[in-house]
Amino acid sequence: MAKHGADEPSSRSGSPDREGRASEDRSLLHQRLAVRELIDTEVSYLHMLQLCASDIRSRLQQLPQGDLDVLFSNIDDIIKVNSRFLHDLQETASKEEEQVQLVGNIFLEFQEELEQVYKVYCASYDQALLLVDTYRKEPELQRHIQGIVEAVVPQAGSSGLSFLLVIPLQRITRYPLLLQKILENTVPDASAYPVLQRAVSALQDVNTNINEYKMRKEVASKYTKVEQLTLRERLARINTHTLSKKTTRLSQLLKQEAGLIPRTEDKEFDDLEERFQWVSLCVTELKNNVAAYLDNLQAFLYFRPHEYNLDIPEGPAVQYCNLARDLHLEAFLKFKQRLEGLVWQPLCSLAKALLGPQNLIKKRLDKLLDFERVEEKLLEVGSVTYQEEAARHTYQALNSLLVAELPQFNQLVMQWLGQIMCTFVTLQRDLAKQVLQRAEGSMAQLPHHHVPEPAFRKLVEDALGRTSNQLRSFQETFEKVQPPPTTQLLLPGSERQVQALLSRYGPGKLYQVTSNISGTGTLDLTLPRGQIVAILQNKDTKGNSGRWLVDTGGHRGYVPAGKLQLYHVVPSAEELRRQAGLNKDPRCLTPEPSPALVPSIPTVNQVIAAYPFVARSSHEVSLQAGQPVTILEAQDKKGNPEWSLVEVNGQRGYVPSGFLARARSPVLWGWSLPS
């Protein structure tokens, strides 16, 4: 009995040890089960992602590519990250004693990558749901999508796409819970315990950062939209709340400009904004330059000298025409198409991509004024309203988003600009190479292809010298020959107005408008071509002689002096006879033969040569400046009005129509410009 009593305390003291070991065994078992649950669910999750990315997305090709990009977002990036993540988790199975600690380290290692890929997906999730809602409004399309989803993932049920799209969101929010479950079944004195604690905290921070990023994106999407509103629509949006906000912001800005209150300084953002504005200016300038380049290229392609008949049967001119025709139809046209597709369109897309950040930067300034006002109130009163707190958060969200993403955006724009410039240079190089290749065959047939380069340079210089002398001689002759007077008809029904101006101001004050005038100022007149006006003053009130004060007979105002030309009164033949009759003796009754009337319409067929012309073939005829010429046909055989068939000194041939001018002849009754 004594022995039994002595053994009883030892049995009672051993019972807690066994219970402790049993508790540890249960915790270890639950810990391993929790780790197994993490790995098994990760396998199922990754399999579901791969089904979405491969089977379902490939069967929804009837949807626009833009819709597919929104629906599945960056699911490919998520698959890459989670595949490596799962591989590392499975590698820990062979090390049971260190498995829990390794799992915690793996989560810490993948913390940044998980945050980067999942925040992009979560930010576009709401937009994907909006697309799903639009599909539900089209029964046929909805049935087609539902059939595809149920065939690949039967457990999706009636939820369809929504069941699949929410899976990544559920997974990233479940990671902290799975880690917490492992942590709860780990003894505090274990070496893995602090690692798991850091892993749980890290994954909670990941979810917090994703939520903040999503909120910033929602705020940014609200202010990124660039709406093209009419004045009526803008006025319709004005209400008392809008006026109050704008008045408060203006007051805040005026106080800062006056130095009454300090301005919030943000050196980091100011540097980023300056860099962004510089990049935007580069894009705008390059776009304007490429647009001008395309316009000049279009003008160059519009002229086709090789299509004109030069009446030269053979020789270098024919070879040039063949080469020019080949280049216009193939090389230059293909170059223009590639330039528009590979340079112009990407440049326009880049300029359009700048509008969103530009609008965000403008909105940030407005929200900064609201933020500063709320901060002042918070310091004075100690509390703010819900709306004011929301204004503070809006500014902070906008500022954080711009500070975080403007550096990446500026870098991407510069890379894009560099690629566009490299593409432009490559296209130019390819064009030069094609032109040289096509010209090699034609150059071999030219008469001087065998001449050495120094001799050829000398030949070209001599030819250019002779051509410049001919051009100088032509210029001197051109300056000596006066162009035919230009006449403008009066506007219909303006004879009475002209008579009134003539009787009031006299003929020396009358001028005619040579081209249409559009008034831009309050005192400027808008006048059509041919309008007769009377000059009142040959300068404006500031002494500018380029603007004249005129009277139209009904209105007075300023017009450009360069668009006015003196107008002369030309009396008719009847007036001349009447004036001559007044000078005769009225007592003389002997009738005199009436003189033959001078025809008032100039003879169209009789002209003069304005410039000398040297015939280059038997079909042409030479001209001397001032030589009388008779026009037989005002066009060539093909109906081209640039060449006229004429007769000169009994010889017939073609001459350029621009080398001919009408001979002086009596003009019609009325008004005409001075000769």
PyMOL commands that set and color helices and strands:
alter all, ss='L'
color gray80, all
select helices_A, chain A and resi 2-59+65-72+75-94+99-109+111-123+125-136+139-152+154-159+161-165+167-184+192-224+231-236+240-258+267-302+305-307+316-353+355-380+386-444+453-480+495-505+507-509+561-563+573-582+657-659
alter helices_A, ss='H'
color red, helices_A
select strands_A, chain A and resi 510-513+532-537+547-551+556-560+564-566+568-570+606-609+628-633+643-648+651-656+660-662+670-672
alter strands_A, ss='S'
color yellow, strands_A
deselect
rebuild
show_as cartoon
